[in-house]
Amino acid sequence: MNNTMKMCLGTFITATLLLGACAQKARYIETGGTESVVSVGEVDIQDIQMAASGMLESMLETGILKQAPHQPARLVMDRIVNDTSSRFDVGDLLYRMREQLVNSGQAEVVTTWGANAESREAQGIARREAFLSGTTGQDSAEPDFTLTGKITQLKRSAGNVRQTTYTFRLTLTNA
């Protein structure tokens, strides 16, 4: 076989293999399931799900929210600081935490309270209604607890082995 024929045959085989790889159908996989992509040294959706679920499960088991003056307890989810080299949306973590808290029936999340209100528009409406009714407005939405947090990262290595530890910390404060 001459060189031109070998090159054409090699190109044909490579193109066939590439097309075969592209022929696989796209499919959905369960987030956090056994087929999910796991990142090494980065925070991914599975880490966020596990962190949110584990921390809140522990907090709900203590029964602290059931001791609040209001039932379900009124909770403000304040800032959670991402102090890591992995840049991910902390909002994903907050959303999963809020969902779990509300679904537990032990807490309602107040989004119009304080300087860090999630909805400035809703906060403005609440203030306007309070003004028109002659009250301060803060009493009707005053939280029982505030939840804050911080995510930190610690990197270590020994020879060829590298370890990255992410710590998710939550603080529940009586308001």
C-alpha positions as CSV (number, residue, x, y, z in Angstrom):
1,M,0.0,0.0,0.0
2,N,1.3,3.4,-0.8
3,N,1.5,6.3,1.7
4,T,-1.5,8.1,0.2
5,M,-3.6,5.0,0.5
6,K,-2.5,4.5,4.1
7,M,-3.2,8.1,5.0
8,C,-6.7,7.9,3.5
9,L,-7.5,4.6,5.2
10,G,-6.2,6.1,8.6
11,T,-8.4,9.2,8.1
12,F,-11.4,7.1,7.2
13,I,-11.0,4.9,10.4
14,T,-10.5,8.0,12.6
15,A,-13.6,9.7,11.1
16,T,-15.6,6.5,11.6
17,L,-14.6,6.3,15.2
18,L,-15.4,10.0,15.8
19,L,-18.8,9.7,14.2
20,G,-19.5,6.5,16.2
21,A,-18.8,8.5,19.4
22,C,-21.1,11.3,18.4
23,A,-23.9,8.8,17.6
24,Q,-24.6,8.2,21.4
25,K,-27.9,9.7,22.4
26,A,-28.0,12.4,25.0
27,R,-29.8,11.4,28.2
28,Y,-30.6,12.8,31.6
29,I,-28.9,11.4,34.7
30,E,-30.0,11.9,38.3
31,T,-28.3,14.8,40.0
32,G,-26.3,13.3,42.9
33,G,-26.9,9.8,41.5
34,T,-24.2,7.1,40.8
35,E,-23.6,8.4,37.3
36,S,-23.2,12.1,38.2
37,V,-19.9,13.7,37.4
38,V,-17.7,14.2,40.4
39,S,-15.1,16.9,40.4
40,V,-11.8,16.5,42.2
41,G,-10.7,19.6,44.2
42,E,-13.9,21.5,43.3
43,V,-17.4,21.9,44.8
44,D,-20.1,20.3,42.6
45,I,-23.9,19.9,42.9
46,Q,-23.6,16.7,44.8
47,D,-21.5,18.5,47.5
48,I,-24.0,21.2,47.8
49,Q,-26.9,18.8,48.1
50,M,-25.1,16.7,50.7
51,A,-24.0,19.8,52.7
52,A,-27.5,21.4,52.7
53,S,-29.2,18.2,53.6
54,G,-26.8,17.1,56.3
55,M,-26.6,20.4,58.1
56,L,-30.3,21.0,58.1
57,E,-31.2,17.4,59.1
58,S,-29.0,17.8,62.1
59,M,-30.6,21.2,63.0
60,L,-34.2,19.9,62.6
61,E,-33.5,16.9,64.8
62,T,-32.5,19.1,67.7
63,G,-36.1,20.5,67.8
64,I,-34.8,24.1,68.4
65,L,-37.2,25.5,65.8
66,K,-40.1,24.0,67.6
67,Q,-39.2,26.1,70.7
68,A,-39.7,29.4,68.8
69,P,-42.5,31.8,69.8
70,H,-44.1,31.5,66.4
71,Q,-45.0,28.2,64.8
72,P,-43.7,27.5,62.3
73,A,-40.6,29.4,63.3
74,R,-39.8,32.5,61.4
75,L,-36.3,32.3,59.9
76,V,-34.2,34.8,58.0
77,M,-31.5,33.2,55.8
78,D,-28.8,35.8,55.9
79,R,-25.5,35.8,54.0
80,I,-23.5,32.6,53.5
81,V,-19.9,33.5,52.5
82,N,-18.0,31.4,50.0
83,D,-14.4,31.7,51.2
84,T,-12.9,29.2,48.8
85,S,-11.1,29.2,45.5
86,S,-14.1,27.4,44.0
87,R,-16.5,29.9,42.6
88,F,-20.0,28.6,42.7
89,D,-23.4,30.1,43.3
90,V,-24.2,30.1,47.0
91,G,-27.8,30.7,46.0
92,D,-28.0,27.0,45.0
93,L,-27.1,26.1,48.6
94,L,-29.5,28.6,50.0
95,Y,-32.3,27.4,47.7
96,R,-31.9,23.8,48.8
97,M,-31.7,24.7,52.4
98,R,-34.9,26.9,52.2
99,E,-36.7,24.1,50.4
100,Q,-35.8,21.6,53.1
101,L,-36.7,23.9,55.9
102,V,-40.1,24.9,54.5
103,N,-40.9,21.2,53.6
104,S,-40.1,20.2,57.2
105,G,-43.0,22.3,58.4
106,Q,-40.8,23.6,61.2
107,A,-39.9,27.0,59.6
108,E,-41.1,29.7,57.3
109,V,-38.5,31.8,55.6
110,V,-38.9,35.5,55.9
111,T,-37.5,37.3,52.9
112,T,-38.5,40.9,53.7
113,W,-36.6,41.5,57.0
114,G,-33.6,43.6,57.7
115,A,-30.8,45.2,55.7
116,N,-30.2,42.0,53.7
117,A,-33.7,41.4,52.5
118,E,-33.9,39.1,49.5
119,S,-36.7,41.1,48.0
120,R,-36.3,44.8,48.2
121,E,-39.6,45.3,46.4
122,A,-41.5,43.1,48.9
123,Q,-39.8,44.8,51.7
124,G,-40.9,48.2,50.4
125,I,-44.5,47.0,50.0
126,A,-44.5,45.7,53.6
127,R,-43.2,49.1,54.9
128,R,-45.8,50.9,52.9
129,E,-48.6,48.7,54.3
130,A,-47.2,49.2,57.8
131,F,-47.1,53.0,57.3
132,L,-50.7,53.1,56.0
133,S,-51.9,51.0,59.0
134,G,-50.0,53.1,61.5
135,T,-47.6,50.3,62.7
136,T,-43.9,49.8,62.4
137,G,-44.3,46.7,60.1
138,Q,-41.4,45.0,61.6
139,D,-43.5,43.2,64.2
140,S,-45.5,41.3,61.7
141,A,-42.5,39.7,60.0
142,E,-40.0,39.7,62.9
143,P,-37.9,36.6,62.7
144,D,-37.3,34.1,65.5
145,F,-33.9,33.0,64.1
146,T,-31.3,34.2,61.7
147,L,-29.2,31.7,59.8
148,T,-25.8,32.7,58.6
149,G,-22.9,30.7,57.3
150,K,-19.4,30.4,55.8
151,I,-17.8,27.9,53.4
152,T,-14.1,27.4,53.9
153,Q,-11.4,25.4,52.1
154,L,-8.2,23.8,53.4
155,K,-5.7,22.3,51.0
156,R,-2.9,20.0,52.0
157,S,-0.4,17.8,50.2
158,A,2.1,15.1,51.1
159,G,4.2,13.9,48.2
160,N,1.9,13.0,45.3
161,V,-1.2,13.0,47.5
162,R,-3.3,16.1,47.6
163,Q,-6.3,16.7,49.8
164,T,-8.9,19.5,49.6
165,T,-11.4,19.8,52.5
166,Y,-14.4,22.0,52.3
167,T,-16.2,23.0,55.5
168,F,-19.8,24.2,55.4
169,R,-20.6,26.1,58.6
170,L,-24.0,27.3,59.7
171,T,-24.9,29.5,62.6
172,L,-28.4,29.7,63.9
173,T,-28.9,32.8,66.1
174,N,-32.0,33.8,68.2
175,A,-33.2,37.0,66.7
